[in-house]
Amino acid sequence: MKKPNILFILTDDQRADTIHALGNKQIKTPNLDKLVENGTAFTHAHIPGGTSGAVCMPSRAMINSGKTLYHLYGCGEQIPTKDTTMGQCFKENGYETIGIGKWHSGTESYGRSFCDGDNIFFGGMWDHWNVPVCNYHKDGIYEKTANFTPNFFHANHPMPMICDKISVGQHSTDLFTKSAIEFIEKDREKPFFLYLSYLAPHDPRTMPEEFQNMYNPDEIELPENFAPGHPFYYGVGLMTGESRDEDLASYPRTEKEVKQHIADYYAMISHIDYNVGKLIEALEKKGELDNTIIVFTGDNGLAVGQHGLMGKQSVYDHSVRVPLIISGAGIEKGLRCDNYVYLLDIYPSLCELVGLEIPNSVEGRSFEPMLKGSTEKTREDLYFSYTSLIRSVKNERYKLLEYRLERSQSQLFDLQNDPNEMNNLYHDPNYADVVKALKKRLLEYKAEWEDTANHPFSKKYWDEVTL
């Protein structure tokens, strides 16, 4: 019997609360809603954070290698040959593997992961309408470059980009979807693993006009935790140039400006949703929909005004919680699973789902039984990190955040009563035992994850945390 196909859809900067069927009544996502209806939605999927301001780089490396954050090569700019990539695993087990869109982990790891592909972008972000992309090279060598001046209004410094072509005036979401559909329409004997990686909804938030006009900023509801600025400085923001995301809106943040950003953000996601509908239609027309597992997720979240922040350079839930929907062959339909999972757990889960042996290099934990209705948990709590600046741990009730620059600004949130992380209980003596227990767990995670690799907190910090 032919193994099921896998269509793996990865978006860029899409946080967890951006799907209509999962509670956001402002956003329009009819096709993602269908995936929710026909599959299992993980409402508490997370990333562990990032070792770089470009959080997507380590996040994508974790997704594709199944490694934990501090076992990556550097910040994930490469995936070493000792680590079997997800695409490589499926390729070596009889799948035709196809890579389309953004690949942020070097050309070598892409080459060994995929049998075919098109419109491959080796980079982080770009103008959606003029993306420098590559054709698929059978030899796995991508050396041709072209000079671009990314900031030509303010500088005259060109940079070389790996590039074969530019499809001028085609939006990246449409461009990548078109390539994916062309591969779906092909006749083949092998099952396929199609990795489709979008650049949207990452800024610059531009989209076709019909989506741009879909949301009226004046009608957008601000999040409960909107603020004109973050309550304290922790090494990110304040127009210091430390994070370009924080320069996307002026200080203090205004309601009007943030509403416009949210409207544009939702418009880009609705544009993605429209293209997801086209992919589903192509699978159905080809007769492959019932034999295809569709994975939809995002590489990290985004603040867009929450806590006075615009980007993802934090470990608040808006930045580390992401959508994760898995639907199709063999998946429980209409299930909402609130168990904790990391995105690095997807790789081993897919292996078990289709009957492949999980490579020894993979460190993620399979949640495959949850896709069939099991309530058994694989993770009781989660560890988060942002560069050398923040460490955090959370269980089902509480979340502790420790800041390196501002030790007096440690935070404790009761997630059950304060899901928007607004009421800091850290200095409340009634919660002293909770703080003590979470600090202990923080130290245990530090050891388990070997959190000393590239961006350690200082020894003095850890000595202070030690009980």
C-alpha positions in Angstrom: 0.0 0.0 0.0 1.3 3.4 -0.9 2.4 5.6 2.0 0.5 8.9 2.5 1.9 12.0 0.9 2.9 14.9 3.2 2.4 18.6 2.4 4.3 20.6 5.0 3.3 24.3 4.9 5.4 26.7 7.0 4.6 30.4 7.4 6.9 33.2 8.6 6.0 35.2 11.8 2.5 33.8 12.2 1.5 33.6 15.8 -1.0 31.1 17.4 -4.1 33.3 17.6 -4.5 34.1 13.9 -7.0 31.4 12.8 -10.7 32.2 12.9 -11.9 28.7 13.8 -9.5 28.7 16.8 -11.0 31.8 18.4 -10.0 34.9 16.4 -13.3 36.3 15.1 -11.7 39.2 13.4 -9.5 37.3 10.9 -10.9 35.5 7.8 -9.3 32.1 7.3 -11.9 29.8 5.7 -9.5 27.3 4.3 -7.4 27.0 7.5 -10.7 26.6 9.3 -11.4 23.6 7.0 -8.0 22.1 8.1 -9.0 22.6 11.7 -12.4 20.9 11.0 -10.7 17.9 9.2 -7.8 17.5 11.5 -6.1 18.0 14.8 -5.3 21.5 16.0 -2.6 21.9 18.7 -3.6 25.0 20.6 -0.4 25.0 22.7 2.4 24.4 20.1 5.6 26.4 20.9 9.1 27.1 19.8 11.8 27.2 22.5 12.8 30.7 21.5 15.9 31.7 19.6 19.7 32.3 19.7 19.4 35.1 17.2 17.3 38.2 16.6 16.3 36.4 13.4 14.3 33.9 15.4 13.2 32.1 12.3 16.7 30.8 11.6 17.1 28.6 14.7 13.3 27.7 14.6 13.5 26.4 11.1 16.7 24.5 11.8 15.0 22.8 14.8 11.9 21.9 12.7 14.1 20.4 10.0 16.6 18.6 12.2 14.5 17.7 15.3 17.4 19.1 17.4 16.9 21.2 20.6 18.0 24.9 20.5 21.5 24.5 22.0 22.4 21.5 19.9 22.1 23.4 16.6 25.1 24.5 14.6 25.5 28.1 15.6 22.1 29.8 15.2 20.9 27.3 12.7 22.5 28.8 9.6 23.6 25.2 8.7 22.5 21.7 9.5 25.6 19.5 9.8 25.8 16.3 7.9 25.7 14.3 11.2 22.1 15.4 11.6 19.6 13.8 9.3 17.2 16.4 8.0 13.5 15.7 7.8 13.5 15.9 4.0 16.6 13.6 3.9 14.9 11.1 6.1 11.8 10.9 3.9 14.0 10.9 0.8 16.0 7.9 2.0 12.8 6.0 2.8 11.2 6.1 -0.7 9.6 9.5 -0.8 10.0 12.1 -3.6 11.0 15.2 -1.6 10.4 18.6 -3.0 11.5 21.9 -1.5 9.9 25.2 -2.4 10.3 28.7 -0.9 12.4 29.8 2.0 15.3 27.7 3.2 17.3 29.4 6.0 19.8 26.6 6.8 22.4 26.7 4.0 22.6 25.2 0.5 24.3 22.0 1.5 21.5 20.8 3.8 18.9 21.8 1.2 20.7 19.7 -1.4 20.7 16.6 0.6 17.1 17.0 1.7 15.3 17.3 -1.6 15.0 15.4 -4.9 13.4 18.3 -6.7 12.2 21.9 -6.1 11.8 25.3 -7.5 11.8 29.0 -6.5 14.1 28.4 -3.6 15.0 31.4 -1.5 18.2 31.1 0.5 17.7 34.0 2.9 15.6 35.5 5.7 13.3 38.2 4.3 12.9 40.2 1.1 10.5 42.4 -0.9 7.6 40.0 -1.6 7.2 41.2 -5.1 10.8 40.6 -6.3 12.3 37.6 -4.5 15.7 36.4 -5.7 15.2 32.7 -6.1 17.0 29.6 -7.4 16.0 26.8 -9.7 16.6 23.3 -8.4 20.2 22.1 -9.0 20.6 18.3 -9.1 24.2 18.5 -8.1 23.2 20.4 -4.9 25.6 23.3 -5.7 24.2 26.8 -5.5 27.0 29.3 -6.2 25.5 31.8 -8.6 25.0 35.2 -7.0 23.7 38.6 -7.9 24.2 41.9 -6.2 21.3 43.6 -4.5 21.2 46.9 -2.5 18.5 46.1 0.1 18.5 49.5 1.7 19.0 51.7 -1.3 17.1 54.7 0.2 19.8 55.0 2.9 22.9 53.2 1.8 24.8 52.2 -1.3 26.2 48.9 -0.1 25.3 46.0 -2.3 25.2 42.4 -0.9 25.5 39.2 -2.9 22.5 36.9 -2.9 22.4 33.3 -4.1 20.1 33.7 -7.1 19.2 32.3 -10.5 16.2 34.5 -11.3 13.6 37.0 -10.2 9.9 36.7 -11.1 9.3 40.5 -11.2 6.0 41.6 -9.8 4.9 38.2 -8.5 4.0 38.1 -4.8 6.1 35.5 -3.0 3.0 33.7 -1.6 1.5 33.3 -5.1 4.9 32.4 -6.6 5.6 29.6 -4.2 2.1 28.2 -4.3 2.2 28.1 -8.1 5.3 25.9 -8.0 3.8 23.7 -5.3 0.7 23.1 -7.4 2.8 22.2 -10.5 4.4 19.5 -8.5 1.1 18.2 -7.1 -0.2 17.9 -10.6 2.7 15.7 -11.7 2.2 11.9 -12.2 4.4 9.9 -9.9 4.8 6.4 -8.5 6.3 7.4 -5.2 4.6 9.3 -2.4 5.7 12.9 -2.0 7.0 15.0 0.8 6.4 18.6 -0.3 8.0 21.3 1.9 6.4 24.6 1.1 7.9 27.5 3.0 6.4 31.0 2.7 7.9 34.4 3.4 4.6 35.8 4.6 3.2 37.2 6.8 6.7 38.6 7.6 7.1 42.2 6.8 7.3 44.2 4.6 3.6 43.5 4.9 2.5 44.0 1.3 -0.2 41.9 -0.4 -2.5 42.0 -3.5 -5.1 44.7 -3.4 -8.1 42.5 -2.8 -6.5 41.4 0.5 -5.1 44.8 1.4 -8.6 46.2 1.4 -10.1 43.2 3.4 -9.6 44.8 6.8 -10.5 48.2 8.1 -8.0 49.3 10.7 -10.6 51.4 12.5 -12.6 48.2 13.2 -9.6 46.2 14.5 -9.7 45.4 18.2 -6.5 46.1 20.1 -5.2 43.2 22.2 -5.8 43.5 25.9 -2.1 43.7 26.6 -1.4 46.5 24.1 1.0 49.1 25.5 2.8 52.2 24.2 6.1 50.7 25.2 7.6 47.8 27.0 7.6 48.5 30.8 11.4 48.1 31.1 14.5 47.8 28.9 15.9 44.3 28.6 18.2 44.7 25.6 15.7 45.0 22.8 13.8 48.0 21.5 13.8 51.7 22.3 14.9 52.5 18.7 18.4 51.4 19.5 18.9 49.4 16.4 19.2 46.1 18.4 16.1 44.7 16.7 14.8 46.0 13.4 11.4 44.6 14.2 11.0 47.2 17.0 11.7 50.0 14.5 8.6 49.2 12.5 6.5 51.5 14.6 7.4 54.7 16.4 7.5 55.2 20.2 5.3 55.6 22.0 3.1 53.0 20.1 -0.2 54.6 19.1 -3.5 52.8 18.9 -4.0 54.0 15.3 -0.6 52.8 14.1 -0.8 49.4 15.7 -4.3 48.8 14.4 -2.9 49.4 10.8 -0.1 46.9 11.5 -2.6 44.3 12.7 -4.9 44.9 9.7 -1.9 44.4 7.3 -0.8 41.3 9.3 -4.3 39.8 9.0 -4.4 40.6 5.3 -1.2 38.7 4.6 -2.5 35.7 6.5 -5.8 35.8 4.6 -3.7 35.8 1.4 -1.9 32.7 2.6 -5.3 31.2 3.5 -6.5 31.8 -0.1 -3.5 30.0 -1.4 -4.0 27.1 1.0 -7.4 26.7 -0.6 -5.8 26.5 -4.0 -3.4 23.7 -2.7 -6.3 21.7 -1.3 -8.2 22.1 -4.6 -5.2 20.9 -6.5 -4.8 17.8 -4.2 -8.5 17.0 -4.6 -8.4 17.4 -8.4 -5.4 15.1 -8.6 -7.2 12.5 -6.4 -4.5 12.8 -3.7 -6.3 14.7 -1.0 -7.5 11.6 0.9 -4.0 10.2 0.9 -2.2 13.4 2.0 -1.2 14.5 5.4 -1.2 18.3 5.6 0.9 20.1 8.2 0.3 23.8 8.7 2.5 25.8 11.1 4.5 29.0 11.6 8.1 29.4 12.5 7.6 31.9 15.4 5.0 34.3 16.7 4.9 38.1 16.7 3.9 40.9 19.1 2.4 43.5 16.8 1.8 45.9 19.7 1.4 43.4 22.6 3.5 44.4 25.6 4.6 47.5 23.7 6.6 45.3 21.3 6.4 44.7 17.5 8.7 41.7 16.9 9.4 38.2 18.2 12.5 39.0 20.2 10.9 37.9 23.5 9.6 34.8 25.2 6.1 36.1 25.9 3.4 33.7 24.5 2.7 35.9 21.6 6.2 35.3 20.3 6.7 31.6 21.2 3.2 30.1 20.6 2.4 29.2 17.0 -0.4 27.6 15.0 0.0 23.9 14.4 -2.7 22.0 12.4 -2.3 18.4 11.1 -5.0 17.0 9.0 -5.6 14.2 6.5 -5.0 10.5 6.2 -5.1 8.8 9.6 -5.6 12.0 11.6 -8.4 12.5 14.2 -10.9 15.0 12.8 -12.1 18.1 14.7 -9.8 17.5 17.6 -8.4 20.4 19.7 -5.3 19.2 21.6 -4.1 21.5 24.4 -1.0 19.4 25.3 2.3 21.1 25.2 4.4 20.4 22.1 7.4 21.9 20.4 7.7 22.3 16.6 10.8 20.1 16.8 8.5 17.3 17.8 6.7 17.3 14.4 9.6 15.5 12.6 9.5 12.3 14.8 5.7 12.4 14.9 5.5 12.3 11.1 8.0 9.5 11.0 5.9 7.4 13.3 2.7 8.4 11.5 3.9 6.9 8.2 5.9 4.1 9.6 9.5 5.4 9.3 12.3 4.8 11.8 13.2 8.0 13.7 16.9 8.9 13.0 19.2 8.7 16.0 20.1 12.4 15.6 16.5 13.5 16.3 15.8 14.9 19.8 12.2 15.8 19.5 9.5 13.7 21.2 6.8 12.2 19.0 3.2 13.2 19.7 1.8 10.7 17.1 -0.7 9.1 19.6 -2.3 12.6 20.1 -3.1 12.6 16.4 -5.3 9.6 17.1 -7.0 11.0 20.1 -4.7 10.0 23.0 -4.6 12.5 25.9 -1.2 11.2 27.2 1.3 14.0 27.5 4.9 14.1 26.3 5.8 17.4 27.9 4.7 18.7 31.3 6.5 22.0 31.0 8.6 24.0 28.5 11.9 25.9 28.4 12.4 29.2 26.5 15.4 31.2 25.7 16.2 34.4 23.8 19.9 35.0 23.1 21.8 35.8 26.2 19.0 38.1 27.5 16.1 35.9 28.7 15.5 32.5 30.1 12.0 31.2 31.0 10.1 28.1 32.0 6.4 27.4 32.2 4.1 24.7 33.3 0.4 24.4 32.8 -0.3 27.1 35.4 2.7 29.4 35.8 5.4 31.0 33.7 8.7 32.4 35.1 10.8 34.9 33.0 14.4 35.9 34.1 16.1 38.8 32.4 19.9 39.1 32.4 20.1 42.9 32.2 17.3 43.6 34.7 17.4 41.1 37.5 14.9 43.2 39.4 12.4 42.7 36.5 11.9 39.0 36.8 8.3 38.1 36.0 5.9 35.4 37.1 2.5 35.0 35.4 -0.5 32.9 36.4 -1.4 31.7 32.9 -4.8 30.4 34.0 -6.1 33.7 35.3 -3.8 36.0 33.2 -3.2 34.4 29.8 -2.1 37.8 28.3 0.8 37.9 30.8 0.0 41.3 32.3 0.0 40.9 36.1 3.5 40.2 37.5 3.4 38.1 40.7 7.1 37.6 41.1 7.5 39.8 44.2 4.2 38.7 45.8 5.2 36.7 48.9 2.2 34.4 48.4 3.9 33.0 45.3 7.4 32.5 46.8 7.1 28.7 46.6 6.0 28.8 43.0 9.0 31.0 42.1 11.4 28.7 44.0 10.0 25.6 42.2 10.2 27.2 38.8 13.8 28.5 39.4 14.8 24.9 40.3 13.2 23.6 37.0 15.0 26.4 35.1 18.3 25.1 36.4 17.4 21.5 35.5 16.5 22.6 32.0 19.8 24.5 31.7 21.6 21.2 32.4 19.4 19.0 30.2 19.6 21.3 27.2 23.3 22.0 27.7 22.5 25.7 27.6 26.1 27.0 27.5 26.7 26.5 23.8 26.6 29.9 22.1 24.7 32.4 24.1 25.0 31.5 27.8 23.9 33.7 30.7 26.8 34.8 32.7 28.1 32.5 35.5 27.2 35.2 38.0 23.6 35.1 36.8 23.3 31.4 37.2 24.9 31.6 40.6 22.2 34.1 41.7 19.5 31.8 40.4 20.9 28.8 42.2 18.8 28.0 45.2 
